[in-house]
């Protein structure tokens, strides 16, 4: 079940400049009452490790396998993806499908999908990740739970649409032979 709190936040992805890990580190610095976990690997790993060594509320888990990823998502109140450039943001869809809120930048392609955007939280152009989290913290627990439920509904509807498209295509192909 979704949590109505924002006490622990997760970033999952390639540790590279385009992912805007500085925003996650800065949010951890600005919001010491929230625990931030970063999972992944990549060229900016040292930056993350150094920040995690300095900040008590920032933890670097390293690369995780699929089973660990699902547990990480389930153990956190929210997933963040503050990328400068993100073609889609599959991990945000994964969080949504598990009835968790996903806070993404406007540069994440998933935010432009009309069927998915109602289930996403988007960092406003005038906000940092930290200020977006502070804004969301001002909302009621009931509102945050409703958003997590809407996220799941959007992800399930998208999955159903995809399955229906595949069934239609396979039925058509089978009739051709």
N, C-alpha and C positions, 0 to 999 in steps of 0.2 A: 504493500500500500504506500501511496505517496506521503512524504513527510511535509508538514506545514511549516517546517523550519528552514533556515539557511545557516546551518552550523558547519557543514563540510561540503566542499566544492571540489570537483574533479576536472582535470584537463587530461585528455588522452590524444596522442598523436605524435607525429614526427617532430623531433626537437630541432626546429630550423627557423630561420629568421621570418619566413612568411607566416608562421603560426602565431607571431606576436606574444611570445612567452614573457616578454618584458611586462606586458599588461597583467599577466597572472602573478608575477613576482611583485609588481607594484601593488596589486590588490592585496596580496598577503601582507605586505608592509603596512598598508593603510588600514587593514581590517584584522587586527590581531585576535579578535574573538572568533574568527572563522578559520577552520582548518582547510588548507589547500593541499591537494595531492596532485602530482604530475606523474603520468605514466607514459613511457615511450622511450625512444632513443633517436639519436641523430647528431648532426654536427654541433648543435648548441648544448649538448649534454653537460659540458663543464660549467657553463653559465648557470644551469639549473642546479647542479651539484653544489656550486659555491653559494648560491642563494639559499638552498636548503640547509646548508651548514650554518648560516647566519641567522635564519629566521625560524623560531620555534614552531610556528604554525604552518610551515611549508615542508612537505615531505616529497622526496623523489623516490618512486618505486622502481624505476627502470622499465625495461620492456616487459610486457605481460602477454601471456597466451590468451586464447579465446575464453577459456573457462574463468581465468583470473579477471579478465576484462568484465565479464558479466557480473561477477561478484563485486568488483570495484564500483560499477555503475549502481548496483543495488545497495551498496553500503554508503552512498553519498546522496545528499539532498538535491544536488544540481550538477549538471555538466556545463562547462564553459568552453567556448571555442571562439576566441577573440581574434581570429586570423586576419591578416592584411589581405590575403588572397587564398581562397579555398574554393575549388571547383564545385564541390557539393557539400561534404561534411557528413559522411556516413555515420560517424560515431554519434552525431546529434540525433540521427534517425534511430540508431540503436537505443539511445537513452529514451527517446520518445516512446518507442515500442515497449519499453520496460516501465512505462508510466512515471518517467522522471522528467523534470524540467530541463530544457536545454537553452542556455543563453549564448547566442551567437552574434558575431559581427554582421553588419550589412554586406560584407564582402564574401560571406559564405553562400554558395549557390543554393543551398537548401532553403534559404530565406525567401527566394524568389519563386518557389513552387507554390502556386495558389492553394493546392490541397493540403500542404504541410505547414505553410506559414501561420495559420491560426493556432497551431499547437506549439509555436516557437516563441521565445522571448528574444528580442533583438536589441543589441546595444545601440542606443541612439547616437547619431553623429556627434552630438555635443557632449557625450558621456565618455568616461573611461570605464573599464571593467569594474573598478572599485565603486564608482558612483552609480553604475547600473545595479550592482549588487545592493548598495545602500537604498536605492529607490525600491527595489523588490522587497527588501527587508521591511519597508514601511507598509506594505500590503498586509492584509489579514491572512492568518493561517488558512482560513477557508478559501480565500482567493487563490493562494498558492497551491492548495490541494486541487481546486477546480482546474487550474492551469495544467497540472500534471495529468489529470484525467483527460482533458482536452487533447493533450499531446498524444496520449495513447490512442484515443479515438481517431485522430488524424493519421497516425502511423498504421493502424489496422485498416482504415479505409483505403489508404494508398496501397497496402499489401493486397487487399481484396481486388482492387482495380487491376493491379499487375497480374494477379492470378487469372482473373477473367480474360485479360488480353491474351495470355499464354494459352488458355483453354480454347479460345476462339481461333487462334492461329493454328494450334495443333489439330483441331477439328477440321479446319479448312484443308490443311496439308494432308490429313488422312483421307479426305474425300477425293483428293487428286489422284490417288493411286488405286 
